Amino acid sequence: MKITTNKIDSANAKINAAITRGTIDANVEKIANQLSKEAKIAGFRKGKVPLSAVKKQYGERLVQDAEAQALRDLLSAGLQEMAIAADTLIGEPQIAKFEKNDNGIDVEVIIATRPAIELGDYVAMVPDVVKPAIDDAAVTARIEELASAQAPLVNVEENRALVSGDSALLDFEGFVDGEPFEGGKAEGFSLRLGSGQFIPGFEDQVIGMKKGEEKTIAVTFPENYGGAKLAGKPAEFKVKIHAIQAKEAVTIDDELAKKMLPGYEDASVEMLKEKVKEQLESEAMSVVYNDELKPNLMETFVSAFTIDLPEFIVEQEMDMALNKKARDLSEAELEELRGDAEKVKAMRETFREDACRAVKATFIVDALAKAENIIVNEQELMQTIYYEAMQMGQDPAAVYKHYQESGYLPAIQMAMIEDRVLSKLLNDKIK
């Protein structure tokens, strides 16, 4: 078997070989000999089956196994010749050519390996991080917001009009084409103005009404309203206000602090302000990290490092992008593409730059994670998916199974690793 190797770069290599007929025949004999010792064939004792019977029984399967063994042998020999360790391979080797002829089989195998990345002083590329400044007014506003959310509603005794933020205790009855409709009537209903709970325009027209006032409100149901009979229809609502209610005024004192910090016996206003300030700083930092610092740092790394990319992985990324695009096309657009292979090829090519960037970013994150000793194990991955599913009111086990069967878990795991790597590098630069 003649082998020719070509190590294109640190991420791509090819092995070309001419597998001779003699190599295939030798492998057939070797496999048949082994089967003769193990196979159970009617009329023969185990271990005493003649080769002729084995070959007759297994026929084409022997040839297929012999060819597969030849492929494994040439791959092993090619990797050894190029000094490529088997554990650096990415995915399965791609058989680009497998042509049988009278002399044997001409084969070309494409190999992808984990590219070499010289990280250098990557820490120097991470910018200094300054904590967002949180002033006293923001802390007070958050405390009032949190306390107000728990405060009871009380009736407003003064004779004033409803304003946004008030709760109106009201009766209403809706009519379409002069006829009442199902679900369009309620008595003693509490509606917080500004909540967007009712169809557009309703709450705006309640604002300004006073206790005891009655009014007919004209609105139009949205075109995408859930009930088909009402979607897009103009309607009128007869409304009567029984009471105006507002949240009870909040006093920021030690008593409030004890209510809001139940785990602290010595809770005080100062402690409450300190805890709320920490929370606001964390929230502000999270926004800066996710919207600015992390994306910018990742772009810095991608621009700074020059690495070889496994070509077939880039091609796979392009295929996924093309398939995603196809799902968003109309049937007419898809039909047009089906009849124009060149147009499909051109569209696919438009995704190459983004595909290269995505693949490059993945390998950079992988290298940084190893340098920083950051991992995300299967248990952590499962816990994260379960937690997010429960937050969304979904069945965690079903969501995890869907991701598993769809092949999404590696991508989710890599996203978690990227988040941890970038967060750690930035956290180390906080001033």
Secondary structure, 3 states (H helix, E strand, C coil): CEEEEEECCCCEEEEEEEEEHHHHHHHHHHHHHHHHHHCCCCCCCCCCCCHHHHHHHHHHHHHHHHHHHHHHHHHHHHHHHCCCCHHHECCCCEEEEEEEECCEEEEEEEEEECCCCCCCCHHHHCCCECCCCCCHHHHHHHHHHHHHHHCCEEECCCCCCCCCCCEEEEEEEEEECCEEEEEEEEEEEEEECCCCCCCCCHHHHHCCCCCCCEEEEEEECCCCCCCCCCCCCEEEEEEEEEEEEEECCCCCCHHHHHHHCCCCCCCCHHHHHHHHHHHHHHHHHHHHHHHHHHHHHHHHHHHHCCCCCCHHHHHHHHHHHHHHHHHCCCHHHHHHHHCCHHHHHHHHHCCHHHHHHHHHHHHHHHHHHHHHCCCCCHHHHHHHHHHHHHHCCCCHHHHHHHHHHHCCHHHHHHHHHHHHHHHHHHHCCEC
